[in-house]
Each structure stands twice: as C-alpha cells, then as structure tokens.
C-alpha cells in the first residue's frame, strides 16, 4: 500500500503526495519458534509476510539473525504486532514500537519541516528527493504554516461535564466565539472557519481526550461531514493512552487524536508544548 503525506512548496501551495511503503518489524527467534511464527503469519488477521534477515543489535553491537515481518497494510501495523505478541515474549521483538511514520522518515532521511527538492509524477507520486537541510540545525527556516487555536469557551464547567459545546476559534489575529442555537449550526460554522483558515496546525485545549472526540461524536449524530481532515478520504485515529512514573508520581498521558493532512497538538497533553511554553510563540 501507499502512504499519503503533505508538502508545502516555496509558493505556499499544499501538495498531497503518495509513495508505496511497507513497514516492518523484527523477531529474534530460535529455529522452533521461527517455524511456529511462519504458521502464525498465515493465520494473521492482517496481511503480512516474513523473510530471514541479518541486523546489528544497537545495544551490544552484535550481528544477529532475525525474521523480518512485513505488514502490507500500514494502517494495521499495530494489529499485526499485537497478533504475534500473544505467542512470543517481548524481548523477541525489535522495532515493533516504531511507528509507520517514523519508519518512513528513517528510511528516506526526510524529517518534518525539512527543506528538500522533490520529483513528482503526474499522479502525485513522490519519485525522488534531495534533502537540502540538516535536522541538527538550530537556525532554520519555517514554512508559512497556517495556525488555528481551538478551545471550549465555557471555563466554568469541566469539559467532560458540559452538555453543550461553546467553541472559541482564533486565527489570523482574530478570535471568534461560536455559540449557535443548535449543534448543527455550530458544526456548520466550525466547518466554515476550517475552510476559511485551512490550518496546517490545529492547537487545542484538552483536544485529545475531550474536545475533538466530542466534536466528532456530535457530527456523527447530526450527520454532518467535518473538514477536520485535509484528506477527506481518511479517518480519525487516536493513539493508545499511557501512564508512567515520573518524579515520584504517576502521570497519565491521553492518546493523541491525529488528523490527516494537518497537525493536531493538544496544548495540555503535549510534553513539548507544556515544557517549552510554545503557546506564547504561536
């Protein structure tokens, strides 16, 4: 299958491009378990294939023989990993926690916001590229990003207990309060602002856990297609939530609500935004 991704050219045009890509992960197994894995691969709910490979283990520097598992539907990568995790111990897996997007960037050496020259065919498929930037650079040029901020304007009631949405939208130096009389009118007004701003970056307050799921749920109830995704053929996705121990306390991190063709950043759920106080920059 192919990946879809977006470039911004020097004229500010947004380009949706595609490129075939098959993500993979590795299993380090003995001979018996290798034969077992080949049987389990045939029973996988996700189309996968397997072949022997030789790789270097980064911690020890040793060269080891592994089985490389190719997942032929990138959107089902985690499901393929979960299927095999039922049968093999965690230490047998390598690169299974590396996302498809990261794998693509590692393989191509591209990185977000990096300057490059690309060759594209008439079907919008990325054929070749030349990176003209360095990921280690401190002073770098940013593309002309369109930024929208979105929050629930009712601060008196916690978001998860609010019965009605009252949205506040900011972009291009102006702030708009959406307080329509019906959910349908509110969603239509929200879509109008999305169309008008066409944001590359959507910054929300509690968007991952509350605001974005609530808007999507309301849109389904009203049967109104949302313009949240720049790629209208894509679905909404939420990554897995997690909890971890940090500085003597348990910290919970909500799963990220991801969009297609735009970046969504929850200012309260993003470590980068919280630690860098990036909202001041925006």
RAURFEN-V715300 format. One record per helix or strand of 2 or more residues. SS is the DSSP state (2 for helix, 1 for strand). FROM is the first residue (numbers start at 1). LEN is the number of residues. If there is no record, write none. Layout:
ss->SS from->FROM len->LEN
ss->SS from->FROM len->LEN
//
This chain:
ss->1 from->2 len->7
ss->1 from->14 len->7
ss->1 from->23 len->5
ss->2 from->31 len->12
ss->1 from->48 len->9
ss->1 from->63 len->9
ss->2 from->74 len->12
ss->2 from->90 len->3
ss->1 from->93 len->2
ss->2 from->100 len->9
ss->1 from->116 len->5
ss->1 from->125 len->7
ss->1 from->147 len->6
ss->2 from->159 len->3
ss->1 from->167 len->5
ss->1 from->174 len->5
ss->2 from->183 len->15
ss->1 from->201 len->4
ss->2 from->207 len->16
ss->1 from->237 len->2
ss->1 from->242 len->5
ss->1 from->249 len->5
ss->1 from->257 len->2
ss->1 from->263 len->4
ss->2 from->271 len->6
//
